[in-house]
Amino acid sequence: MRITTRGQLAVSAMTDLAMRQNTGPVALSTISARQGTSLSYLEQLFSALKRAGLVDSTRGPGGGYALAHKPEQVSVADIVVAVENHKPGEEAAPAAHVSSQMVSMTGSLWTAFNARVLEYLQSVTLRDLVAEQQARGVRVESPVVARAKLARRPAPLMARAGVPNSVFALGAMPALARK
């Protein structure tokens, strides 16, 4: 089983979602800001997660995503399989330069290894990951506080310096201030 950055980011985003969904749907923009991940990339991941039936979406203001199942019913393997585009138990094709004799000699080793990895990932649930985060001291803020922090962005430099940021603002300035 191959786990790429795509799978790792999906597990991280789903853990974030599981921690914060109790107050309603969670917007991908807030997950993006907390995780430092591109919003468009998260949209791709959550599209795959939705197709797999792991999340539900709500459109419109106040919309976002929520888990389709309880956190203890969603395993890390479910998430990885949903976004990595391969099926459980599917083996990676051997590289072109690997001989058939080499594959037959060690094929069972890699099959057993992949089975163990998958077995382990199936044993870890979102509930386990949320509990681990809470044990580390990660606290969930209320949605109002979280939105206020995201909205607190400094004014553009030009606006802070008293310089108009458009021709309309320039026209609205008194004539003395323009000189």
N, C-alpha and C positions, 0 to 999 in steps of 0.2 A: 504494500500500500504506500503510495507516494503522497506526502503531505507537503504542499507548497505554502508560500506566504499567503496565497488566496485562502487556503483552509484555516491557517492560523488567524487571519484577520476576521474570518467569518465566526470562528469560535469566540474570539474576543468581543466582537460586536453583539453576538447572541448573549454572552454573559452580561454585557452592559444592559441589553434589553431586558433580560430576566430580572436584573436588580431594580429596574426602574418602571416596570410595566404596571405596578400596583395602582398607580394614580391615573391610568388611562394610556391610550396609545402613545408611543414614543416616536418623535420625529427623527428621521435619519440625520437631519442637520445637527441635532444635539449630540447624537452618537458620533458624528463626524468631528465635531469640535472637541469632544472629550478624548476620542481615540487618536486624533491627529491624522485621520484618513480622508482621502478625497470623497466628496459626497457622491460623485458620479460612480466611483468604484463601489461604494456601499450600495448604491441603487442596483448595480449589476448583481452583487452578492445576494441582496434581499429578493431580487426577482427569482433567482435560482432557489432560494430558501422557500419562497412562496409556492413555486411550482412543485416543490417536494412536500408541501403541506406542513411545513414547520412553523410558519408565521402567517398571520392574518393582517390585512391592511385596512385602514380606514382613510377615506379620502376627505378632503376639505379642511377648513380651519379646525385646528385641534386634532387633526388626524395624525396618523403615523402607523407604527407596527406594534403588534402584540404577539406573544407566543400562541400558537394554535393548540398547544398541549401544556400540561403542567410541567414545570422545570425538571421534576424527577422522571418524567417520561421521555425526555429528549436527551439522547446520548451525544457525546462528542463525535462518535462515528457517524451518526445520522447527519450532523452538520457537515462534516468533511466530505462524506459521500455526495451530499446534495450540491456542493460547490465545486468539487474536484472533477466532476463529469466522468466518474467511473463507478462501477457497481461493486458491492461488497464481494470479496473473493476474487475479483478480477486481477489477474497478474499483469505486471508491466511486460511488454514485449521485450525480448532480449535485444541487445544492441546488435547492429548488423555485423560487427566484427567478431561476435561471440560464436564459437563453433557449436554445432549440435551436440558434440561429445561433451563439451564443457557444461552445456545446459543440462544434459542428462546426468552428469556427475554431481552437480550441486543444486539441481532444480528443486529437489525435495527440501533442501535446507531453506531456500528462499520462500518456498510455499509455506513451510512451517513458521518462518519468521513473520511473513505477512499475516498469517492467521493469528499469531500471538499479538501482533500490534493491533489488529482489528478487534480482537477479544478485549484487550486492555481499553481501547477507545470506547467500546460498547459498555464497559463497566463504569465509566466516568460520565456523570450526568451534569446538566446545567445547574441543578440544585447543589451538587458538590462544588462546582466552581464558584457559585454565589457564596456559599458558606466559607470557602477559602478566602474570598475577597473580604468578606465581613470580618473574618478572624484577623486579617492583616490590617484592619482598621478603616477600610474604605466605607464611607458612609454615603447614603443617598440623600441628596438635598431635595427639598420640596420643589415641584415644578416651577413655582413662582420665583423662588430664589435662583434656580438654575437659569431660567429665561432672563432674569435681571442681569446675571453675570455675563451671559452671552451678548446681551444688548449693550452692555457698558463698553463701548469701543471709543477710543479717543477721536476727537474731531479731526478732520483732515488738517494737515499742517497749514495750508493756505488759509483756512477758516480761522485757525488759532492766531495767525499773524495779522488778522484784520484785512487780508487781501481777498477781494471778491473771487469766487470760484467759477463765475460764469459772466457772460456779457450782460445778462439780465440783472445780476447783482451789481455789476459795474454801473449800469444805467440808473439803478435805484439809489446809488450813493450821492450824497450832496456834492455839488461842484467843487467846493473847497477841499473836500477829502480826496478828490481824484488827483490833485496837483502835488 
